[in-house]
């Protein structure tokens, strides 16, 4: 009995399904054809219901397609940006791994990624005296290949007057360090007595350790100095007042304010009414060196070319070859480090006797009432080298701004 009832139920279910399918098929046959409505048939003549029902659907479909296209475009842009970054990194890796790439093989669609600078660290013997022989001239050989692409191309390489690096003008342009005007200046001066400083040596801020740079940046933050911005004279005065208040718990005197304005003029030789960020940063970097480093430490920062330069000047002054010159001769010699600033009759528009000292402990900060006895005081080669180190470093930048007071 149970089996018979089960078969009966199955038959009823099949009949119900057949009825549903038949009704569905009948309904489909009675519905007007969609293509006739689209072709302007009875659906259009009857009014707009069919059209108004279809249009929002079409619009939604178009909006969805547009959104999908935008998303694809955004994804494509992000992917392209990632590819660009990867290409830059790979290009720089190829250039710096010692294998080298010919300048003609460089992909011009990408700008080379600048190198990651590594700041120096203070060694245990950093403050110990440095033995630099007077009569033993150093002759460091210049690099044979471009520091960027590591390719030798003879006369097309431009040397740095501070270090031994050589560069192609095209490689520097690809790095984005030098624009058209700066590139032309490099070409005009690199092979002359004036010389040209590469982007390593030109940046005095790279002489600071991580700790020294952190200290300087903290001062900037406290004084609300915005990096990469130009400073007008009032902003420099405000900065100096704040720094004096922080360091010495007192405001600047009228005489010190005049000194700050003289410093501003020295850093603005073209009288633009403002000083460039790099010149301000270099000036402050030198101030940090004067404050935190000993003279022996700064001598260690000099390159072989700079030691040769100061050696030649001392030998020219030491006519009797006794290894001693006068204090007056020493000061006069230190002015020679800044002769490059006067190329093409360019003037800093400020008397060198009015350029403010970098800090109160500067060796050039004494007044004009210096005695003749001091002028005739003997200066040995070792003392001359130590006292001249800060001036040699200050003369490194290609900028025409004067980043340190020239001795009286």
Sine and cosine of phi, psi and omega as CSV:
sin_phi,cos_phi,sin_psi,cos_psi,sin_omega,cos_omega
0.00,0.00,-0.67,0.74,0.01,-1.00
-0.89,0.45,-0.59,0.81,-0.01,-1.00
-0.93,0.38,-0.67,0.74,0.01,-1.00
-0.88,0.48,-0.68,0.73,0.02,-1.00
-0.89,0.45,-0.59,0.81,-0.01,-1.00
-0.92,0.40,-0.69,0.73,0.03,-1.00
-0.90,0.44,-0.60,0.80,0.01,-1.00
-0.88,0.47,-0.70,0.72,0.01,-1.00
-0.89,0.46,-0.63,0.78,-0.01,-1.00
-0.90,0.44,-0.66,0.75,0.01,-1.00
-0.89,0.45,-0.67,0.74,0.01,-1.00
-0.90,0.44,-0.62,0.78,0.00,-1.00
-0.91,0.41,-0.65,0.76,0.01,-1.00
-0.91,0.42,-0.65,0.76,0.02,-1.00
-0.90,0.44,-0.65,0.76,0.02,-1.00
-0.90,0.43,-0.66,0.75,0.02,-1.00
-0.90,0.44,-0.66,0.75,0.02,-1.00
-0.89,0.46,-0.62,0.78,0.01,-1.00
-0.91,0.42,-0.68,0.74,0.00,-1.00
-0.89,0.45,-0.70,0.72,0.00,-1.00
-0.89,0.46,-0.66,0.75,0.00,-1.00
-0.89,0.45,-0.68,0.73,0.02,-1.00
-0.90,0.44,-0.65,0.76,0.00,-1.00
-0.90,0.44,-0.69,0.73,0.00,-1.00
-0.91,0.42,-0.62,0.79,0.02,-1.00
-0.91,0.42,-0.64,0.77,0.02,-1.00
-0.91,0.42,-0.62,0.78,0.02,-1.00
-0.90,0.43,-0.64,0.77,0.00,-1.00
-0.91,0.41,-0.58,0.82,-0.04,-1.00
-0.98,0.22,-0.34,0.94,-0.06,-1.00
-0.96,0.28,0.70,-0.71,0.02,-1.00
-0.88,0.47,0.49,-0.87,0.00,-1.00
-0.94,0.34,0.72,-0.70,-0.03,-1.00
-0.89,0.45,-0.56,0.83,-0.07,-1.00
-0.94,0.33,-0.48,0.88,0.04,-1.00
-0.93,0.38,-0.65,0.76,0.03,-1.00
-0.89,0.46,-0.66,0.75,-0.02,-1.00
-0.92,0.38,-0.47,0.89,-0.04,-1.00
-1.00,0.07,0.13,0.99,0.04,-1.00
1.00,-0.01,0.55,0.83,-0.02,-1.00
-0.99,0.15,-0.53,-0.85,-0.08,-1.00
-0.88,0.47,-0.53,0.85,-0.02,-1.00
-0.88,0.47,-0.64,0.77,-0.01,-1.00
-0.95,0.30,-0.63,0.77,-0.04,-1.00
-0.93,0.38,-0.46,0.89,-0.05,-1.00
-0.96,0.27,-0.17,0.99,-0.01,-1.00
0.75,-0.66,-0.38,-0.92,-0.10,-0.99
-0.97,-0.26,0.07,1.00,-0.07,-1.00
-0.84,0.54,-0.71,0.71,-0.05,-1.00
-0.91,0.42,-0.66,0.75,-0.02,-1.00
-0.93,0.38,-0.67,0.74,-0.03,-1.00
-0.93,0.37,-0.48,0.88,0.03,-1.00
-0.96,0.28,-0.59,0.80,-0.07,-1.00
-0.98,0.20,-0.58,0.82,-0.13,-0.99
-0.88,0.48,-0.76,0.65,0.03,-1.00
-0.85,0.53,-0.59,0.81,0.01,-1.00
-0.90,0.43,-0.70,0.72,0.01,-1.00
-0.89,0.45,-0.67,0.74,0.01,-1.00
-0.89,0.46,-0.68,0.74,0.02,-1.00
-0.89,0.46,-0.64,0.77,0.02,-1.00
-0.90,0.45,-0.70,0.71,0.03,-1.00
-0.89,0.46,-0.67,0.74,0.02,-1.00
-0.89,0.46,-0.65,0.76,0.02,-1.00
-0.90,0.44,-0.69,0.72,0.02,-1.00
-0.88,0.47,-0.66,0.75,0.01,-1.00
-0.90,0.44,-0.68,0.73,0.01,-1.00
-0.89,0.46,-0.67,0.75,0.02,-1.00
-0.90,0.44,-0.61,0.79,0.03,-1.00
-0.90,0.43,-0.69,0.73,0.03,-1.00
-0.88,0.47,-0.68,0.73,0.01,-1.00
-0.88,0.47,-0.66,0.75,0.02,-1.00
-0.90,0.43,-0.64,0.77,0.01,-1.00
-0.91,0.42,-0.68,0.74,0.03,-1.00
-0.88,0.47,-0.68,0.73,0.03,-1.00
-0.90,0.44,-0.62,0.78,0.01,-1.00
-0.91,0.42,-0.65,0.76,0.02,-1.00
-0.90,0.44,-0.71,0.71,0.02,-1.00
-0.89,0.46,-0.66,0.76,0.01,-1.00
-0.90,0.43,-0.64,0.77,0.03,-1.00
-0.90,0.44,-0.65,0.76,0.02,-1.00
-0.89,0.46,-0.66,0.75,0.03,-1.00
-0.91,0.42,-0.64,0.77,0.02,-1.00
-0.90,0.43,-0.63,0.77,0.02,-1.00
-0.89,0.46,-0.72,0.70,0.01,-1.00
-0.89,0.47,-0.68,0.73,0.00,-1.00
-0.90,0.44,-0.66,0.76,0.01,-1.00
-0.90,0.44,-0.64,0.76,0.04,-1.00
-0.88,0.47,-0.73,0.69,-0.01,-1.00
-0.90,0.45,-0.67,0.74,0.00,-1.00
-0.92,0.40,-0.62,0.78,0.02,-1.00
-0.89,0.45,-0.70,0.71,-0.01,-1.00
-0.92,0.39,-0.61,0.80,0.04,-1.00
-0.88,0.47,-0.66,0.75,0.02,-1.00
-0.91,0.42,-0.59,0.81,-0.05,-1.00
-0.97,0.25,-0.46,0.89,-0.12,-0.99
-0.97,-0.26,0.01,1.00,-0.07,-1.00
-1.00,-0.06,0.12,0.99,0.06,-1.00
1.00,-0.03,-0.10,0.99,-0.02,-1.00
-0.99,0.14,-0.66,0.75,0.06,-1.00
0.99,0.10,0.51,-0.86,0.03,-1.00
-0.69,-0.72,0.71,-0.71,0.04,-1.00
-0.90,0.43,0.63,-0.77,0.00,-1.00
-0.80,0.60,-0.58,0.81,-0.01,-1.00
-0.93,0.36,-0.31,0.95,-0.02,-1.00
-1.00,0.02,-0.12,0.99,-0.02,-1.00
-0.93,0.37,0.68,-0.74,0.01,-1.00
-0.98,0.20,0.94,-0.35,-0.09,-1.00
-0.95,0.32,-0.19,0.98,0.00,-1.00
-0.98,0.21,-0.15,0.99,-0.01,-1.00
-0.85,-0.53,0.62,-0.79,0.12,-0.99
-1.00,-0.03,0.74,-0.68,-0.06,-1.00
-0.88,0.47,0.59,-0.81,0.02,-1.00
-0.97,0.22,0.82,-0.57,0.01,-1.00
-0.88,0.48,0.43,-0.90,-0.02,-1.00
-0.95,0.33,0.41,-0.91,0.08,-1.00
-1.00,0.04,0.93,-0.38,-0.05,-1.00
-0.96,0.28,0.63,-0.77,0.03,-1.00
-0.94,-0.35,0.86,-0.50,-0.03,-1.00
-0.97,0.26,0.51,-0.86,-0.04,-1.00
-0.95,0.32,0.27,-0.96,0.06,-1.00
-0.84,-0.55,0.58,-0.81,0.03,-1.00
-0.97,0.26,0.78,-0.63,0.04,-1.00
-1.00,0.01,0.24,-0.97,-0.04,-1.00
-0.89,0.45,-0.57,0.82,-0.03,-1.00
-0.99,-0.16,0.37,0.93,-0.10,-0.99
-0.87,0.50,-0.56,0.83,-0.05,-1.00
-1.00,-0.07,0.04,1.00,0.00,-1.00
-0.98,0.20,0.48,-0.88,0.00,-1.00
-0.84,0.54,0.56,-0.83,0.00,-1.00
-0.95,-0.31,0.80,-0.60,-0.01,-1.00
-1.00,0.03,0.96,-0.27,0.05,-1.00
-0.87,-0.49,0.92,-0.40,-0.06,-1.00
-0.96,0.29,0.65,-0.76,-0.04,-1.00
-0.96,0.28,-0.68,0.74,-0.12,-0.99
-1.00,-0.03,-0.01,1.00,0.00,-1.00
-0.97,-0.23,0.99,-0.10,-0.03,-1.00
-0.96,0.28,0.70,-0.71,0.02,-1.00
-1.00,-0.02,0.69,-0.73,0.01,-1.00
-0.78,-0.62,0.97,0.26,-0.02,-1.00
-0.93,0.35,0.79,-0.61,0.01,-1.00
-0.95,0.30,0.66,-0.75,0.06,-1.00
-0.95,0.31,0.47,-0.88,0.04,-1.00
-0.88,0.48,0.56,-0.83,-0.02,-1.00
-1.00,0.06,-0.34,0.94,-0.07,-1.00
-0.85,-0.52,0.35,-0.94,0.05,-1.00
-0.88,0.47,0.70,-0.71,-0.03,-1.00
-0.92,0.38,-0.32,0.95,-0.04,-1.00
-1.00,-0.05,-0.83,0.55,-0.09,-1.00
-0.99,-0.15,-0.14,0.99,0.04,-1.00
0.85,0.52,0.67,0.74,0.02,-1.00
-0.83,-0.56,0.65,-0.76,0.03,-1.00
-1.00,-0.08,0.81,-0.59,0.03,-1.00
-0.70,-0.72,0.50,0.87,0.13,-0.99
0.84,0.54,-0.88,-0.47,-0.16,-0.99
-0.94,0.34,-0.17,0.99,-0.02,-1.00
-0.99,0.13,0.01,1.00,0.00,-1.00
-1.00,-0.08,0.63,-0.77,-0.01,-1.00
-0.91,-0.41,0.80,-0.60,-0.07,-1.00
-1.00,0.04,0.43,-0.90,0.16,-0.99
-1.00,0.03,0.65,-0.76,-0.04,-1.00
-0.99,0.15,-0.14,0.99,-0.02,-1.00
-0.98,-0.21,-0.79,0.61,-0.03,-1.00
-0.96,-0.28,-0.19,-0.98,-0.05,-1.00
-0.99,-0.17,0.11,0.99,-0.06,-1.00
-0.95,0.31,0.47,-0.88,0.06,-1.00
-0.79,-0.61,0.48,-0.87,-0.08,-1.00
-0.61,-0.79,0.50,-0.87,0.23,-0.97
-1.00,0.02,0.62,-0.78,0.05,-1.00
-0.90,0.44,-0.57,0.82,0.03,-1.00
-0.91,0.42,-0.61,0.79,0.02,-1.00
-0.92,0.40,-0.65,0.76,0.03,-1.00
-0.91,0.42,-0.59,0.81,0.04,-1.00
-0.92,0.40,-0.64,0.77,0.03,-1.00
-0.91,0.42,-0.56,0.83,0.03,-1.00
-0.94,0.35,-0.35,0.94,0.00,-1.00
0.99,0.11,0.18,0.98,-0.04,-1.00
-0.98,0.17,-0.58,0.81,-0.10,-0.99
-0.86,-0.51,0.80,-0.60,0.11,-0.99
-1.00,0.06,-0.06,-1.00,-0.13,-0.99
-0.84,0.54,-0.72,0.70,-0.05,-1.00
-0.91,0.42,-0.70,0.71,-0.01,-1.00
-0.93,0.37,-0.57,0.82,0.04,-1.00
-0.91,0.42,-0.64,0.77,0.02,-1.00
-0.92,0.39,-0.63,0.78,0.04,-1.00
-0.89,0.46,-0.64,0.77,0.03,-1.00
-0.88,0.48,-0.71,0.70,-0.01,-1.00
-0.89,0.45,-0.57,0.82,-0.05,-1.00
-0.97,0.22,-0.47,0.88,-0.15,-0.99
-0.92,-0.40,-0.34,0.94,-0.13,-0.99
-0.86,0.51,-0.58,0.82,-0.05,-1.00
-0.98,-0.18,0.25,0.97,0.00,-1.00
-0.96,-0.29,0.04,-1.00,0.05,-1.00
-0.90,0.43,-0.56,0.83,0.00,-1.00
-0.87,0.50,-0.75,0.66,0.04,-1.00
0.98,0.21,0.13,-0.99,-0.04,-1.00
-0.67,-0.75,0.66,-0.75,0.00,-1.00
-0.99,-0.15,0.75,-0.66,0.01,-1.00
-0.95,0.33,0.10,-0.99,-0.09,-1.00
-0.93,0.37,-0.28,0.96,0.12,-0.99
-0.96,0.27,-0.80,0.60,-0.13,-0.99
-0.97,0.22,-0.47,0.88,-0.01,-1.00
-0.93,0.38,-0.48,0.88,-0.07,-1.00
-1.00,-0.01,0.99,-0.10,-0.03,-1.00
-0.91,0.40,-0.37,0.93,0.00,-1.00
-0.91,0.42,-0.41,0.91,0.00,-1.00
-0.95,0.32,-0.13,0.99,0.05,-1.00
-0.98,0.19,-0.28,0.96,-0.04,-1.00
-0.99,0.14,0.58,-0.82,0.11,-0.99
-0.97,0.24,0.15,-0.99,0.03,-1.00
-0.85,0.52,-0.67,0.74,-0.03,-1.00
-0.92,0.40,-0.67,0.74,0.00,-1.00
-0.91,0.40,-0.64,0.77,0.02,-1.00
-0.93,0.37,-0.61,0.79,0.04,-1.00
-0.88,0.47,-0.67,0.74,0.02,-1.00
-0.88,0.47,-0.66,0.75,0.01,-1.00
-0.92,0.40,-0.67,0.74,-0.01,-1.00
-0.92,0.40,-0.57,0.82,0.07,-1.00
-0.89,0.46,-0.64,0.77,0.05,-1.00
-0.90,0.44,-0.67,0.75,0.03,-1.00
-0.87,0.49,-0.69,0.73,-0.02,-1.00
-0.90,0.44,-0.68,0.73,-0.01,-1.00
-0.91,0.42,-0.55,0.84,-0.02,-1.00
-1.00,-0.02,0.08,1.00,0.03,-1.00
0.85,0.52,0.65,0.76,0.09,-1.00
-1.00,0.06,0.79,-0.62,-0.03,-1.00
-1.00,-0.08,0.88,-0.48,0.01,-1.00
-0.85,0.53,0.48,-0.88,0.04,-1.00
0.92,0.39,0.26,0.97,0.02,-1.00
-0.93,-0.37,0.45,-0.89,0.06,-1.00
-0.99,0.15,0.46,-0.89,-0.02,-1.00
-0.87,-0.49,0.73,-0.68,0.12,-0.99
-1.00,-0.01,0.14,-0.99,-0.11,-0.99
-0.87,0.48,-0.62,0.78,-0.01,-1.00
-0.90,0.43,-0.60,0.80,0.02,-1.00
-0.93,0.36,-0.61,0.79,0.04,-1.00
-0.92,0.39,-0.64,0.76,0.05,-1.00
-0.89,0.46,-0.70,0.71,0.02,-1.00
-0.87,0.49,-0.68,0.74,0.02,-1.00
-0.88,0.48,-0.71,0.71,0.00,-1.00
-0.91,0.42,-0.64,0.77,0.04,-1.00
-0.88,0.47,-0.72,0.70,-0.02,-1.00
-0.90,0.44,-0.70,0.71,-0.01,-1.00
-0.89,0.45,-0.64,0.77,0.02,-1.00
-0.91,0.42,-0.62,0.78,0.01,-1.00
-0.92,0.40,-0.63,0.77,-0.02,-1.00
-0.94,0.34,-0.66,0.75,-0.11,-0.99
-1.00,0.05,-0.65,0.76,-0.11,-0.99
-0.89,-0.46,-0.03,1.00,0.01,-1.00
0.84,0.54,0.64,0.77,0.06,-1.00
-0.41,-0.91,0.42,-0.91,0.01,-1.00
-0.99,0.16,0.27,-0.96,0.05,-1.00
-0.95,0.32,0.58,-0.82,0.10,-1.00
-0.99,0.17,0.18,-0.98,0.03,-1.00
-0.87,0.49,-0.62,0.79,0.01,-1.00
-0.91,0.41,-0.63,0.77,0.02,-1.00
-0.93,0.35,-0.56,0.83,0.06,-1.00
-0.91,0.42,-0.65,0.76,0.06,-1.00
-0.89,0.46,-0.59,0.81,0.03,-1.00
-0.91,0.41,-0.64,0.77,0.03,-1.00
-0.90,0.44,-0.66,0.75,0.02,-1.00
-0.91,0.41,-0.56,0.83,0.07,-1.00
-0.92,0.38,-0.63,0.78,0.07,-1.00
-0.89,0.46,-0.67,0.74,0.02,-1.00
-0.87,0.50,-0.69,0.72,0.00,-1.00
-0.89,0.45,-0.61,0.79,0.02,-1.00
-0.92,0.38,-0.51,0.86,0.01,-1.00
-1.00,0.05,-0.10,0.99,0.04,-1.00
-0.82,-0.57,0.91,0.42,-0.09,-1.00
-0.90,0.43,-0.44,0.90,-0.02,-1.00
-1.00,-0.03,0.10,0.99,0.05,-1.00
0.80,0.60,0.79,0.61,0.06,-1.00
-0.99,0.17,-0.27,0.96,-0.06,-1.00
1.00,-0.04,0.02,1.00,0.05,-1.00
-0.45,-0.89,0.30,-0.95,0.06,-1.00
-0.93,-0.37,0.61,-0.79,-0.01,-1.00
-0.94,0.34,0.45,-0.89,-0.02,-1.00
-0.86,0.51,-0.69,0.72,-0.06,-1.00
-0.89,0.45,-0.62,0.78,0.01,-1.00
-0.92,0.38,-0.65,0.76,0.06,-1.00
-0.89,0.45,-0.68,0.73,-0.01,-1.00
-0.91,0.42,-0.66,0.75,0.01,-1.00
-0.91,0.42,-0.66,0.75,0.02,-1.00
-0.86,0.50,-0.73,0.69,-0.01,-1.00
-0.94,0.35,-0.54,0.84,0.03,-1.00
-0.91,0.42,-0.66,0.75,0.06,-1.00
-0.91,0.42,-0.60,0.80,0.04,-1.00
-0.89,0.46,-0.62,0.79,0.04,-1.00
-0.91,0.42,-0.68,0.73,0.03,-1.00
-0.87,0.49,-0.69,0.72,0.00,-1.00
-0.89,0.45,-0.55,0.84,-0.07,-1.00
-0.99,0.14,-0.63,0.78,-0.17,-0.99
-0.95,-0.30,-0.25,0.97,-0.04,-1.00
-0.94,-0.33,0.50,-0.87,0.12,-0.99
-1.00,0.08,0.21,-0.98,0.03,-1.00
-0.90,0.44,-0.61,0.79,0.04,-1.00
-0.88,0.47,-0.62,0.78,0.01,-1.00
-0.90,0.43,-0.64,0.77,-0.01,-1.00
-0.95,0.31,-0.52,0.86,0.08,-1.00
-0.88,0.48,-0.58,0.81,0.01,-1.00
-0.92,0.40,-0.33,0.94,0.01,-1.00
-0.99,0.15,-0.27,0.96,-0.05,-1.00
-0.95,0.31,0.59,-0.81,0.06,-1.00
-1.00,0.07,0.19,-0.98,0.02,-1.00
-0.88,0.47,-0.60,0.80,0.03,-1.00
-0.90,0.43,-0.64,0.77,0.02,-1.00
-0.93,0.36,-0.63,0.78,0.05,-1.00
-0.90,0.44,-0.61,0.79,0.07,-1.00
-0.89,0.45,-0.64,0.76,-0.01,-1.00
-0.89,0.45,-0.74,0.67,-0.02,-1.00
-0.94,0.34,-0.51,0.86,0.05,-1.00
-0.91,0.42,-0.70,0.72,-0.01,-1.00
-0.90,0.43,-0.64,0.77,0.01,-1.00
-0.90,0.43,-0.69,0.73,-0.01,-1.00
-0.90,0.44,-0.68,0.73,-0.01,-1.00
-0.91,0.42,-0.57,0.82,0.05,-1.00
-0.92,0.39,-0.53,0.85,0.00,-1.00
-0.99,0.12,-0.48,0.87,-0.03,-1.00
-1.00,0.09,0.97,0.25,-0.09,-1.00
-0.92,0.38,-0.57,0.82,-0.01,-1.00
-1.00,0.05,0.02,1.00,0.10,-1.00
0.82,0.57,0.63,0.77,0.06,-1.00
-0.98,-0.18,0.08,1.00,0.04,-1.00
0.98,0.22,0.33,0.94,-0.03,-1.00
-0.64,-0.77,0.66,-0.75,0.13,-0.99
-0.79,-0.61,0.08,-1.00,0.00,-1.00
-1.00,-0.02,0.28,-0.96,0.03,-1.00
-0.89,0.46,-0.62,0.78,0.02,-1.00
-0.89,0.46,-0.67,0.74,0.04,-1.00
-0.91,0.42,-0.59,0.81,0.01,-1.00
-0.89,0.46,-0.72,0.69,0.00,-1.00
-0.90,0.43,-0.66,0.75,0.00,-1.00
-0.90,0.44,-0.61,0.80,0.00,-1.00
-0.92,0.40,-0.62,0.79,-0.04,-1.00
-0.92,0.40,-0.35,0.94,0.09,-1.00
-0.94,0.35,-0.44,0.90,-0.07,-1.00
-0.91,0.41,-0.39,0.92,0.01,-1.00
-0.89,0.45,-0.36,0.93,-0.08,-1.00
-0.96,-0.27,0.20,0.98,0.04,-1.00
-0.88,0.47,-0.48,0.88,-0.01,-1.00
-0.90,0.45,-0.38,0.93,-0.01,-1.00
-0.95,0.32,-0.32,0.95,-0.08,-1.00
-0.99,-0.17,0.29,0.96,0.00,-1.00
-0.90,0.44,0.55,-0.84,-0.05,-1.00
0.84,0.55,0.61,0.79,0.04,-1.00
0.85,0.52,0.45,0.89,0.01,-1.00
-0.98,0.20,0.73,-0.68,-0.03,-1.00
-0.88,-0.47,0.51,-0.86,0.04,-1.00
-0.99,0.15,0.02,1.00,0.06,-1.00
0.87,0.50,0.32,0.95,0.04,-1.00
-0.65,-0.76,0.73,-0.68,0.07,-1.00
-0.88,0.47,0.72,-0.70,-0.05,-1.00
-0.89,0.46,-0.35,0.94,0.01,-1.00
-0.98,0.19,-0.09,1.00,-0.02,-1.00
-0.89,-0.46,0.16,0.99,0.06,-1.00
-0.99,0.17,0.85,-0.52,-0.11,-0.99
-0.90,0.44,0.52,-0.86,0.05,-1.00
-0.94,0.34,0.34,-0.94,-0.01,-1.00
-0.94,0.35,-0.58,0.82,0.01,-1.00
-0.34,-0.94,0.14,-0.99,-0.09,-1.00
-0.91,0.42,-0.40,0.91,-0.04,-1.00
-1.00,-0.04,0.13,0.99,-0.01,-1.00
-0.89,0.46,0.65,-0.76,0.01,-1.00
-0.91,0.41,-0.26,0.97,-0.01,-1.00
-0.98,-0.20,0.22,0.98,-0.10,-0.99
-1.00,0.00,-0.03,1.00,0.00,-1.00
-0.96,0.29,0.36,-0.93,-0.11,-0.99
-0.98,0.21,0.01,-1.00,-0.06,-1.00
-0.97,0.22,-0.10,0.99,-0.03,-1.00
-1.00,0.04,0.57,0.82,-0.01,-1.00
-0.93,0.37,0.67,-0.74,-0.06,-1.00
-0.98,0.18,0.41,-0.91,0.04,-1.00
-0.91,0.41,-0.46,0.89,0.03,-1.00
-0.89,0.45,-0.64,0.77,0.02,-1.00
-0.92,0.40,-0.61,0.79,0.00,-1.00
-0.89,0.45,-0.53,0.85,-0.05,-1.00
-1.00,-0.06,0.01,1.00,-0.02,-1.00
-0.90,0.43,0.69,-0.72,-0.05,-1.00
-0.95,0.31,0.56,-0.83,0.02,-1.00
-0.77,-0.63,0.84,-0.54,0.01,-1.00
-0.99,0.15,0.18,-0.98,0.02,-1.00
-0.87,0.50,-0.69,0.73,-0.03,-1.00
-0.89,0.45,-0.68,0.73,0.01,-1.00
-0.92,0.38,-0.65,0.76,-0.01,-1.00
-0.88,0.47,-0.66,0.75,0.01,-1.00
-0.90,0.43,-0.70,0.71,-0.03,-1.00
-0.91,0.41,-0.67,0.74,-0.02,-1.00
-0.95,0.31,-0.45,0.89,-0.05,-1.00
-1.00,0.08,-0.25,0.97,-0.10,-0.99
-0.83,0.55,-0.72,0.70,-0.05,-1.00
-0.90,0.43,-0.56,0.83,0.01,-1.00
-0.96,0.29,-0.59,0.81,0.06,-1.00
-0.90,0.43,-0.67,0.74,0.04,-1.00
-0.91,0.42,-0.65,0.76,-0.03,-1.00
-0.92,0.38,-0.37,0.93,-0.02,-1.00
-1.00,0.04,0.02,1.00,-0.05,-1.00
-0.93,0.38,-0.69,0.72,-0.11,-0.99
-0.87,0.50,0.49,-0.87,0.08,-1.00
-0.97,0.24,-0.29,0.96,-0.02,-1.00
-0.87,0.50,0.54,-0.84,0.05,-1.00
-0.99,0.15,-0.09,1.00,0.03,-1.00
-0.93,0.38,0.50,-0.86,0.01,-1.00
-0.98,-0.18,0.93,-0.37,-0.15,-0.99
-1.00,-0.02,0.05,1.00,0.05,-1.00
-0.39,-0.92,0.47,-0.88,0.01,-1.00
-0.94,0.34,0.76,-0.65,0.09,-1.00
-0.97,0.23,0.70,-0.72,-0.04,-1.00
-0.87,0.49,0.54,-0.84,0.02,-1.00
-0.94,0.34,0.00,0.00,0.00,0.00
